Amino acid sequence: MLRSALHDRHVALGAKMADFGGWQMPIEYPPPAGGVLREHAAVRERVGLFDVSHLGKVLVTGPGAAAFVNDCMTNDLRRISPGQAQYTLCCQEDGGVVDDLIAYLVSEDEVFLVPNAANSAEVARRLSAAAPAGITIEDRHRDFAVLAVQGPESTKTLQEIGLVYDLPYMAFIDDSFDGEIVRICRTGYTGELGYELVAPTDVAEQLWDVVAAHVAEHGGAVAGLGARDTLRTEMGYPLHGHELTVALTPLQGGAGWAVGWDKPAFWGRDALLSEKAAGPKRRLRGLVLKDRGIPRAEMDVYDENGSLIGRTTSGTFSPTLRQGIALALLDAGTATDGAQVFVDIRGKRCAAVVSKPPFVESHVR
């Protein structure tokens, strides 16, 4: 079990720890300031601080590194400029999703990739196997900590410590903290205004302490991966292993927008173009429960005639809406927005309405 450079900070705060992608990470912190609902509210209303150091870090360098990555990943890096980031997918040749990740375009000869924790080594392996002479792939998973500062007060919080610029959404810049370079990224996974700070592990504790103090001054809270999950589900953001897997394609998982369909090459291109032409047999939809109940992943979904039409991929109680919500893979054409369906929650079929995510308003921009 791997540990974040901030592990001792979480233990000192009394965090509930659990395995996440092979890393021991904080799920929630104790009351009175902590708990998933309080941490969720802090992010939506003020500011929250997450340790997301479990996220992978893969550095691709060498002449034409950006062009090489572009020939591998689904999205089109030519759409952005150095200093910008892009959501993209690493697919198999059959179109199944190995991982979703953020690509930070540093220059034409350098791309910094942030995959998911459990898939970092596999993404690095696939890139290494495909890399031509002159292109270097480095798995830097344990060299950096990643702090996510999310919420409407996040800009003010970072301004007070001199670590924020007027960055547009999905842009980044390098600055210094305690003599080390910190990458400040206008990205996040909560649906709120926010930043992610990629810092060398040897300054992680100092950076955490400074940011946490200012978060507290703004009435915010440190937050664990429990709140991160409720926040991302309210936005309809996919989680690898749930909405995106090697058994699902981007079109099925609602990520077709992250595919550069006009690109001449990317992994899985032929299979995905064929599926797009034929139309996917199932699609990711949102569900809002009308009945009392909390949906979870892998629950059956039925139409009004009692026919099985799909299964949930994620589900939770929405702290913002105060009702159950879910993401579900449903047979194509079986349920349009506004249609009533039923989720089997431990033997009880609870009524729900098909709804296009996000379930709450996005404030990322």
ABEGO torsion letter per residue (X at the ends): XBBBAAAAAAAAAGBBBBBBGGBBBBABBBOAABEAAAAAAAAAABBBBBBAAABBBBBBBEBGAAAAAAAABABBAAABBBGBBBBBBBBBAAGBBABBBBBBBABAABBBBBBBAAAAAAAAAAAAAABBBGBBBBBAAAABBBBBBBEAAAAAAAAAAGABBBBBBGBBBBBBBGGBBBBBBBBEAAGBBBBBBBBBAAAAAAAAAAAAAAAAAAGBBBBBAAAAAAAAAAAGBBBBGAABBAABBAAAAGAAAABBAABABBBGAAAAAAAAAAEBABBBBBBBBABBEBBBBGBBBBBAAGBBAEBBABBBBBAAAGBBBBBBBBBBGABBBGBBBBBBBGGBBBBBBBBBOBABBBAAX
